[in-house]
Amino acid sequence: MTSREKLYTQKKGYGFSPALERTRQPFRMRNLLTLGALLGFTGGVYAYSMLAVKQDDFSDVPLPSTLPGVQDVTREHKDK
């Protein structure tokens, strides 16, 4: 380990050293704002798509009574 790496690590290897904390501090607010923007965007897309699907009306679409190759297993249980 070089002397530069020793400045940013703890002796035990866990956590951040004070030098690394000072180095990261200017970017903390910008990173939190970016996190908020990304979460807001993904949450907005998710909410919009859920609301758009809820508005669809599928009552006019006919459902097939049986699909080719698919057997109705509920009928077998009812007969027994």
C-alpha positions as CSV (number, residue, x, y, z in Angstrom):
1,M,0.0,0.0,0.0
2,T,1.4,3.4,-1.0
3,S,1.6,6.3,1.4
4,R,-1.2,8.1,-0.4
5,E,-3.6,5.1,0.1
6,K,-2.7,5.0,3.8
7,L,-4.0,8.6,4.1
8,Y,-7.6,7.5,3.2
9,T,-7.9,4.2,5.0
10,Q,-8.2,3.3,8.7
11,K,-5.6,1.2,10.4
12,K,-8.2,-1.6,11.0
13,G,-9.6,-1.3,7.4
14,Y,-13.1,-0.4,8.4
15,G,-14.9,2.9,7.8
16,F,-13.6,6.1,6.3
17,S,-10.7,8.1,7.6
18,P,-11.1,11.8,8.4
19,A,-9.2,12.7,5.3
20,L,-11.6,10.7,3.1
21,E,-14.6,12.3,4.8
22,R,-13.2,15.8,4.1
23,T,-12.6,14.8,0.5
24,R,-16.1,13.5,0.0
25,Q,-17.9,16.3,1.8
26,P,-18.2,18.8,-1.2
27,F,-20.0,16.2,-3.3
28,R,-22.4,15.0,-0.7
29,M,-25.2,17.5,-1.4
30,R,-24.9,17.1,-5.2
31,N,-25.0,13.3,-4.8
32,L,-28.2,13.6,-2.7
33,L,-29.8,15.9,-5.2
34,T,-29.0,13.5,-8.0
35,L,-30.4,10.6,-5.9
36,G,-33.6,12.5,-5.3
37,A,-33.9,13.4,-9.0
38,L,-33.4,9.8,-10.1
39,L,-35.8,8.4,-7.6
40,G,-38.4,11.1,-8.5
41,F,-38.1,10.3,-12.2
42,T,-38.4,6.5,-11.8
43,G,-41.3,6.9,-9.3
44,G,-43.0,9.3,-11.7
45,V,-42.6,6.9,-14.6
46,Y,-43.9,4.0,-12.5
47,A,-46.9,6.0,-11.2
48,Y,-47.8,7.2,-14.7
49,S,-47.7,3.7,-16.2
50,M,-49.8,2.3,-13.3
51,L,-52.4,5.0,-13.7
52,A,-52.4,4.6,-17.5
53,V,-53.0,0.9,-17.2
54,K,-55.9,1.4,-14.7
55,Q,-57.7,3.6,-17.2
56,D,-57.8,0.9,-19.9
57,D,-61.2,-0.8,-20.3
58,F,-60.9,-4.4,-21.5
59,S,-64.6,-5.2,-21.2
60,D,-65.1,-5.1,-25.0
61,V,-62.3,-7.7,-25.6
62,P,-63.8,-11.2,-26.0
63,L,-62.0,-13.8,-23.9
64,P,-61.5,-17.2,-25.6
65,S,-63.3,-20.0,-23.8
66,T,-60.4,-22.5,-24.3
67,L,-57.0,-22.0,-25.6
68,P,-55.6,-24.7,-28.0
69,G,-53.4,-27.1,-26.1
70,V,-54.6,-26.0,-22.6
71,Q,-56.8,-28.2,-20.5
72,D,-59.2,-26.9,-17.8
73,V,-58.0,-28.7,-14.7
74,T,-60.8,-27.2,-12.6
75,R,-63.4,-29.3,-14.5
76,E,-61.5,-32.5,-13.6
77,H,-61.6,-31.7,-9.9
78,K,-65.3,-30.8,-10.0
79,D,-66.2,-34.2,-11.6
80,K,-64.6,-36.2,-8.8
